[in-house]
Amino acid sequence: TAMQENKKEEANKWNKGTENLIPLNKRTKAEQREITRSGGIKSGETRRKQKEIKELMQTIDSTSLPSEQAETYQQVLDIDNPTYREAVVATIYLKALSGDMRAIELYLKLKGEMPKDIELMAGDKSMTIVWNEKRYNDDTNQETE
């Protein structure tokens, strides 16, 4: 029927280029070993690159800003000798204060205060945050209204 033909065409569209692939379980043990070995090598290379990037970012984070940039952030952060990390946090904070929804969300996530059931809605000139947060009594650890 036409419906079955449509489904076949749809499946072929998504599987295009896979007709030459041979499943791993249909290959010889030597081929399987070589494929998994090369995958392991590539995985190790990727992990090393990610580690290098993370170390570089940690170095940059702890580096002090140049004096001309530092003056701006010293006023915002009220600290001497601000670092690049502190400048990034201050920038996110300032954007959040100006109503940037993505900056607000990122700020809350960085603080660890982004609840799963929060809804950020932007209006024409206002913003509404609907926050369905459970509160607990400090003494009994029981949920309160």
C-alpha positions as CSV (number, residue, x, y, z in Angstrom):
1,T,0.0,0.0,0.0
2,A,0.9,3.6,-0.3
3,M,1.3,4.0,3.5
4,Q,3.8,1.1,3.7
5,E,5.7,2.5,0.7
6,N,5.9,5.9,2.6
7,K,7.3,4.2,5.7
8,K,10.0,2.4,3.6
9,E,11.0,5.7,1.9
10,E,11.2,7.4,5.3
11,A,13.4,4.5,6.7
12,N,15.6,4.6,3.7
13,K,16.0,8.4,4.1
14,W,17.4,8.0,7.6
15,N,19.5,4.9,6.8
16,K,21.1,6.4,3.8
17,G,24.8,5.5,3.6
18,T,24.5,2.7,6.1
19,E,24.0,-0.1,3.7
20,N,27.8,-0.9,3.6
21,L,28.1,-1.1,7.4
22,I,28.9,-4.5,8.9
23,P,27.8,-5.0,12.5
24,L,30.6,-5.8,15.0
25,N,29.2,-9.2,15.8
26,K,29.5,-10.2,12.2
27,R,33.2,-9.4,11.9
28,T,36.1,-11.6,12.7
29,K,37.7,-11.5,16.2
30,A,40.8,-9.8,14.7
31,E,38.6,-7.1,13.1
32,Q,36.7,-6.6,16.3
33,R,40.0,-6.3,18.3
34,E,41.4,-3.7,15.8
35,I,38.2,-1.6,15.7
36,T,37.9,-1.6,19.5
37,R,41.6,-0.8,19.9
38,S,41.4,2.2,17.5
39,G,38.3,3.4,19.4
40,G,40.2,3.2,22.7
41,I,43.1,5.1,21.3
42,K,40.9,7.8,19.9
43,S,39.0,8.0,23.2
44,G,42.3,8.4,25.1
45,E,43.3,11.3,22.7
46,T,40.0,13.0,23.3
47,R,40.3,12.7,27.1
48,R,43.8,14.1,27.0
49,K,42.7,17.1,24.9
50,Q,39.8,17.7,27.3
51,K,42.1,17.6,30.3
52,E,44.5,20.1,28.6
53,I,41.6,22.4,27.9
54,K,40.4,22.2,31.5
55,E,43.9,22.9,32.9
56,L,44.2,25.9,30.6
57,M,40.9,27.2,31.7
58,Q,41.9,26.8,35.4
59,T,45.1,28.8,34.7
60,I,43.1,31.5,32.9
61,D,40.5,31.6,35.7
62,S,43.1,32.3,38.3
63,T,45.0,34.9,36.3
64,S,44.6,38.5,37.2
65,L,42.9,40.9,34.8
66,P,45.1,43.5,33.0
67,S,44.9,46.8,34.9
68,E,42.7,48.7,32.4
69,Q,40.1,45.9,32.6
70,A,40.6,45.4,36.3
71,E,39.4,48.9,37.2
72,T,35.9,48.3,35.7
73,Y,35.5,45.0,37.6
74,Q,37.0,46.4,40.8
75,Q,34.1,48.8,41.0
76,V,31.5,46.0,40.4
77,L,33.0,43.3,42.6
78,D,34.5,45.6,45.2
79,I,37.7,43.6,45.4
80,D,41.3,44.3,44.6
81,N,43.1,42.5,41.7
82,P,40.1,40.6,40.2
83,T,40.7,37.4,38.2
84,Y,39.2,36.4,34.8
85,R,36.8,34.0,36.6
86,E,35.5,36.8,38.8
87,A,35.1,39.0,35.7
88,V,33.0,36.3,34.0
89,V,30.8,35.9,37.1
90,A,30.4,39.7,37.3
91,T,29.4,39.9,33.6
92,I,26.8,37.2,34.1
93,Y,25.5,38.9,37.2
94,L,25.2,42.3,35.4
95,K,23.5,40.8,32.4
96,A,21.1,39.0,34.8
97,L,20.3,42.3,36.5
98,S,19.5,43.8,33.1
99,G,16.8,41.1,32.6
100,D,18.7,38.7,30.3
101,M,16.8,35.5,30.8
102,R,19.7,33.2,29.8
103,A,22.0,35.1,32.1
104,I,19.5,34.7,35.0
105,E,19.2,30.9,34.3
106,L,23.0,30.5,34.1
107,Y,23.5,32.6,37.3
108,L,21.1,30.4,39.2
109,K,22.7,27.2,37.8
110,L,26.2,28.4,38.8
111,K,24.9,29.1,42.3
112,G,23.3,25.7,42.5
113,E,19.9,27.2,43.0
114,M,18.2,26.4,39.7
115,P,15.2,24.3,40.6
116,K,13.8,21.8,38.1
117,D,10.4,23.3,38.2
118,I,11.2,27.0,37.5
119,E,9.6,28.8,34.7
120,L,11.2,32.0,33.3
121,M,8.7,34.2,31.3
122,A,9.5,37.5,29.7
123,G,6.8,40.1,29.1
124,D,7.1,43.4,27.2
125,K,8.7,45.3,30.0
126,S,8.7,42.9,32.8
127,M,9.7,39.4,33.8
128,T,7.9,36.8,35.9
129,I,9.6,33.9,37.7
130,V,7.3,31.1,38.8
131,W,9.2,29.1,41.4
132,N,7.4,26.1,42.8
133,E,9.8,25.5,45.7
134,K,9.2,23.2,48.6
135,R,10.1,24.7,52.0
136,Y,11.0,22.7,55.0
137,N,10.7,23.5,58.7
138,D,14.3,23.7,60.1
139,D,13.4,22.0,63.4
140,T,11.4,19.0,62.1
141,N,12.6,18.8,58.5
142,Q,9.0,18.5,57.6
143,E,7.6,20.1,54.5
144,T,5.6,23.3,55.2
145,E,3.0,25.2,53.1
